[in-house]
Amino acid sequence: MSRRIRSVNGIASHKNVIRADIRHAAKIVFNLDQQRNLWLDDETAGEEAADVPKSGRPPFGIHSKNPLLKNITDYLIEEASAEEEELLGGEVGEIEEGETDAGSAIGQSLERDEKLIKVLDKLLIYLRIVHSVDYYNHTDYPQEDEMPNRIGIMHARGSPPSSKITSSEVNEYIKTFESKIQPYLLPPPTVTEEDAIKLGKQDPEEEVKKFIEKNTEFLSPGKYFCPLSKKKFKGPEFVRKHIENKYPENLESIQKDVAYFNNYLADPKRPQLPEHPSNRPPQGQPPREAAAPPPPGAPYGPYPPHGPYPPPYMPYGPPRGGPPMPGFGGPMAWHAPMRGAFPLTGRGKGR
């Protein structure tokens, strides 16, 4: 458990920090539910998605059928300062410096609210189990099966600090954490239709047509051959009907492959090969060209494309086997010492 559950700063248990985390976690849950079409009816799916503004922040009253988000705004602000915070436009949950008295400026003990903590914990567990998002580590784990502990690694609030904390420390923690979690507060990026076409989006009907044309061979006027069935036909339209009737599984497989490829292009987080560091030239230097191959008869072949590398063995002496012996023209053979040349005494088998 020590490797699976890892603690974060204990100041996260403060009431104002908890309230800010509830606001952030609710936004993340709302955005991810919208992306994956969770807790939405078919009739209201478009309307719910339209409620999210371009800034990425859902409206003050989050409209979702997720039971965890029901009446979530009741926990975001204090009842006494709700109207004041809305008029001033301040961030809910933060402590204003002007409102601190002498005692809070010096320091105060951490203030907990078990009711708010219970609401937040449900949101964090929902994010971790349903959406694979580790909130306190501001990280998502899309490949759970490849992790050391499946659905196990999670960051939780640590022990409260023993010393007193000031309001400035609480505000600084809230601002710093919000800057780190900001990418998850924005709506998930999408790949537009134009970008997908530029990346090579395929048309299922066009790919099926190419498959049929590929398996329609022209032999002579009025004679066509189908490589799939090894049969001959009088025209290409007969070959097309033959493939559609006899090989529907091949056409269905092509359509599935096209759909899979298009979904891959539409995924903004699709896996991509990173650029190799050796392909990037150092700053201020032109790109390095590959070394020219040695002339014919050279003892070593051309250098690798990412070279030049030193030829084998040269920096460490002659090739294995030693230099050629005079009069023989070949490398000197290496003979192991004869058995019994070194007596084994005192240890091992020599005892």
Secondary structure, 3 states (H helix, E strand, C coil): CCCCEEEECHHHHCHHHHHHHHHHHHHHHHHHHHHCCCCCCCCCHHHHHHCCCCCCCCCCCCCCCCHHHCCHHHHCCCCCCHHHHHHHCCCCCCCCHHHCCHHHHHCECCCCCHHHHHHHHHHHHHHHHHCCEECCCCEECCCHHHCCCCCCCEEEECCCCCCCECHHHHHHHHHHHHHHHHHHHCCCCCCCHHHHHHHCCCCHHHHHHHHHHHCCEEEECCEEEECCCCEEECCHHHHHHHHHHHCHHHHHHHHHHHHHHHHHHHCCCCCCCCCCHHHCCCCCCCCCCCCCCCCCCCCCCCCCCCCCCCCCCHHHCCCCCCCECCCCCCECCCCCCCCCCCCCCCCHHHC
